[in-house]
Amino acid sequence: MNAPLFEDFDGEGDIVPAGLGDHTGNACTIICKIIKAYRPFTMSPVLLVSLSISQSPESSSKGSMTRIPSTAIVKLYDRRCFTNFRVDFDEGKPWTLDKEREYRQYLDSTSTSTSASPSPSRGSKSDFANPTYLWDNDVSDGEFEAYLDHVAQRTFTAERTTYDRLHELQGTKIPTLYGVVNYHSVIPDPRNDGATITDTIPGLLLEYIPSISLRELVTTWTVRDPPFPNSVLVALCEQAVKVVDRISDFEVLNEDVRVDNFLIRDTFLASSTSLVSTGTITSAAVGIRVMDDAVVLIDLGQCRLRRDDESEDEWVEAKWSQDETGAVGFVLRNLVRRFVGEGVWNYERSLRYYRPLEE
């Protein structure tokens, strides 16, 4: 019998308890009350929550936990919510309890076969690391869930590692990372024996940034009231490209740079609108005062750091091939042309990682 669709994070007012730890070793239990669930869940469940914190008994000092605000973003890495993969490789079929039971059977069978034989069976972590694994193999529901779990863990590790590397940019170019959370999800009867299993789902507690997406700003630019001059839009587009370039300074490669992952802070838009409305500053001058951190980049789960054994030539080739600034620059250019007008903003490919071919 199928269980209902995954409803752990179903709506406003739901309570999500989780453990929280920060980089200093402090730990506590947080109680998250869901204010908004950002649906649809394409990869990670993203929740806007209000927080209450209870300090764990083994820690006598809250330390850096005191900087956690009352409202934040919880981002969890739960395979059950990986809608994109399920649409692409499983006809959009959602997670069900039947799939969970096959997953548990698969784990049991692979554990038994691995312990009986020194050679790893198909479905090991090394196999799952192959980017074409799902294209190359006809997988069962259990194996598919195991693959998604591998992707979830990999994505969590990548995003957490990237935030650590980009610590200097937190709170300005990217959100502040407050700590790592562990959500304990209770799954009823996953092995058909009447017992429950508790899965620990990793996540990140991140700064909530009231904002609109850069895409939304561009597509509604001509109907803003009061109107801003196009010089403001040009400055924001330039800043989005510069954010990507700045992140490259830390030897980070982002394989998922998208216009939708750029936010424009409400504080900038509100202050600029107020100044124009009251006549404190002319609309033409607003373009000059675009603050340096008006644009914020989110969703860093598809990033990787430069490997220790990666040569300069290999790194440059990887960066040139990925063209992260172009991934936002060219798309933005086309959006501006479509929704604002020709000749408002242009983008040409950055040559930062260009190396001429040797003759």
Phi, psi and omega in degrees: 000136181281144173277164175299163176302155184304117188233019180303326184238058194281328183184185183299141177091345178295147181256128180237102176281145181204155173270143182232134173227147178245182186289347181269354181098354175295148180215149178201175173254132178246146175249118183255124174257120186291122173269319180205136171256122184279086179266156000285151175282109180272318175231280182265139169297127179242122187234131168272123187227154165263146190241142163230144189237133172239123184288139179290150184299330185281355180243124184268349182228135179288337177053229184288353178297338182292345181273357180287128183282176181282341179231135182204178176254130171253123179243116184251151184247082189244117183303331183296339183258011183280072185299320182303312180295321182293325176290317185287326190236355182221031175057026178074012181289131183281168173296139175223168178295327176298318177296322179297320179294321177293325177297316180294321177296320179296315178300317180297318183290320180290326177295319180292316182290327180291321181288336181275339183227136180289342180271130184291142177275168177299142182101006176286167181300326179294324176293315182297338179288345178291119184295342180256018186304313183288336175282327187274344188230145172269104190258151174281170177300321180295316179293323178298316178296322178295320178297315180297324177297320177298316180296320180298314180295319180296318181293318177300312181298319181296316183290318179297316180298321180293318177298321177297315180297324184263029183307322182297334184263354181295137181089350178235287182276334177225162179295159173284135173265118181273330180166180179260135178247153173235115179260129182260108183260123180268121181252121183281129170052050182284348180244015177061029180240009179086349182272156175260159175232138177253118176265138175262116184255122181282155178199178179236142173258116190237159176298134173272126182242102174302127191189175165235159180286155178298323178299314180298321179299314182296314185290341178248012188301317187284352180248012179292143181224115001286156182287147172258152175290156180297341178298330177292314179297319178301315180297321180290321177296317178297321181293324178300316178296320181293327177299314179298317181295323180294320179297327178296336178299340183259017179056051175244136175245123183253116182268009183220049176280117180222149179302325181294343181268008176253130179250145173251119186299136175299328181300321177292312182296319182293315181293321180293318179297318180296316181296320179290317184296322182273355180079010180296327181216145180285154180299328180294330182281343182298322180299334181281332188258022176299120185287155187298330183251029177293331183253131182234136177260133178238178177061084183249021184287346179254024177268158170218153176269157175297130182288152181300326183264012182271116182291166179300317180296319180294319180294314179298318179297318179295318180292319179295318180293321181288324180047065183295319179293325177293330181297329175263322185296310183291321179294317177299317180303315181292323178295317180297317178299320184285317189258343182244311178150161178291145173077005180285313179213136179237153178226135173238145186302136176291141178256017183304320183251020177279133173230121181295146177292138178288137179282000000 
